[in-house]
């Protein structure tokens, strides 16, 4: 069994960029107990799948859901720490990002999960200062803690449906010592100012069109299938349209229906024409004041 696990890990490493060979797993994770929290041991949930629980490679990091552009391989390790006193067992994920153009929106993407689908900070989204470090936190059936340390993204989370168990402060503090936060000093009140919300919303609209340009550029290299190109273009354009409808009061139903038809028919030319139309519109309107709830 140990030989099988080793082979799985070795194969996974061969699929990652050179950074995986120049750094050890200890450069990402704390490979020992942290106070009352015990380092978990690797377990395989399904045959042929990588081991989880203990220190392991993670296929998709937390920014994957944001549309974070993957023209490179970010290296992510995860681990769980078990409480021996019946308290919570936090999961930790540390990702090394490249620092290239794909990380242009890293800070913006980091807190996207803590906002509504239209960019408004959730009530449970709280900025904290922990031992002089600024971190993002979100409390709902447990807590999520996130921050950036240069080009590394650290995420710690646990489940607690009743929100009655002690927070894993020892684990959070230990990772802040290993990876001090480089987040700017922003308060929870700052997040909710009209200026901050307006900037974030416009940045998201900017980012969505930027993502379309990145996918178009990637397709020119021949490394992207047309079906993937169409899917990602329409995905980001739909988000852009929903934001435009909400904050610029421009009806979007007809455009979304048209894009769905173009997608179904693999009509890349019509999709590209619509993208050009939206980029032209955005250049004229991005500096205008928006209507916030």
Helices and strands as residue ranges (DSSP letters): H 2-14, H 19-22, G 25-27, E 37-39, E 56-57, G 64-66, E 75-83, E 91-96, G 101-103, H 106-110, G 112-114, E 125-130, E 133-139, E 142-149, E 152-159, H 169-178, H 188-191, H 194-219, H 226-248, H 253-264, H 268-285
